[in-house]
């Protein structure tokens, strides 16, 4: 599975696509994967924006602990 929550969800959805023969279900899962990619892009953009902003050391540490910063 993926190292991140998003990666894990992606792996699970891809596995579900492989296991179904129902075209309607496959379409819904592929749509969910596309939406997940948008969420990941937004997360990366927010993380990058936080990296560039001046933030108090304590707040930065809290954001890092929560997974918003590397």
Secondary structure, 3 states (H helix, E strand, C coil): CCCCHHHHHHHHHHHHHHHCCCHHHHHHHHHHHHHHHHHHHHHHHHHHHHHHCCCCHHHHHHHHHCCCCC
